Amino acid sequence: MQKHRIVAESSSAAKTAARDAAKAAPHPLHHAEFVDSVAKESQLPPPGPPEIAFAGRSNAGKSSAINTLANRTRLAFTSKMPGRTQQINFFRLRGGALLADLPGYGYAAVPRELKEHWQRFLSRYLATRQSLVGLVLVVDARHGLSEPDRALLGGYLTSGRPLLLLATKADKLAPSAQREAARAIARDVAAEFPYAGAQVTTVPFSATHRIGVETAEATLAQWIPDAIVIAEEQDSASVNAHSARAKEEAPRPRGMARGPKYPR
Ligand code: GDP
C-alpha cells in the first residue's frame, strides 16, 4: 500500500518546503472573483480552463476555508441555513483557472429526494468533469469522513486526480491531536481506497487560526501552474515576450497533457 502524505506545518521541513513553494507560487486563490451560480448540470460552463472543486459536508468549514485561502471575508458565503444553497458557485482565479464551490451535503433538514439528486449530480460532476484538475475535500478534523464523503471519494479517486483533504477546525484540538486527527483521516482513506495513496495529501487546517494555509496553497498551486506563471508575470510587471516564453515552459502536474483544454 502506498503512503498517503500528511503535511503538518509544525514540521520544520514541511514549513520550509511550503515556504519555498509559496514564494514560487504566491497564493493561488487570492484575487478570486465570482463568476456564476449553477443549479443544473446543463448550466455548467463548457469545460475549458483547469478547474479545482471544493466539497464537504454542510458546516464542515468549506466556505470559511475558501475565504481564508482567497484572503477575503465574504467571497464564499458561510451559510446560516446549511444545506439550503443547492448550487455550484464558480469563481475565476488569477490566471484563468476556475474554482467550483460545490454545495454542502449531509444536512439533516434537506428533503431526501433533493439530497439524493445533489449526491448524484456531484458524483457525476466529480467523476466526469473533463477540466477538473483536483478536489479539495473539507472534513471536520474532530468527526472524520462522513458516508457522503466516502461516496464522493469512491467516484472521484478512480479518475487518478489529486485530492487535498483539509482536516478543518483544527484549532479546536491541541497541536498533537491536530496531527493525529489528520493521520486518522488519511488512514481511513488509505484503508478504503488503497490504490489512491499517491493522490492524497492531508493537511490539518483552521480558517480562523490560519493553520495549514501555506501548505494548502502550495498543493493547490501545483494543480494550476498556468495561474502561477501569470501571477508571477503580473507581480514582476515584466514584459509580454518574457511571459509568453515562461508560459510555454510552465511545469504541469504529472500526467496532464499540454494545451488549453487539459484533457484527461
Ligand atoms: P460550510 O457549511 O462547510 O461552508 O461551513 P462554514 O464555513 O459556513 O462554517 C460553519 C461554521 O463553522 C461557522 O460557524 C464557522 O464560523 C465555523 N468554522 C469554520 N471554519 C472554522 C475553523 O477553522 N475553526 C473554527 N473554530 N470554526 C470554524
Residues whose N, C-alpha, C, O or C-beta is under 5 A from the ligand:
A	BS01	GDP	R57 S58 N59 A60 G61 K62 S63 S64 A65 T78 S79 G104 T168 K169 D171 F205 S206 A207 T208
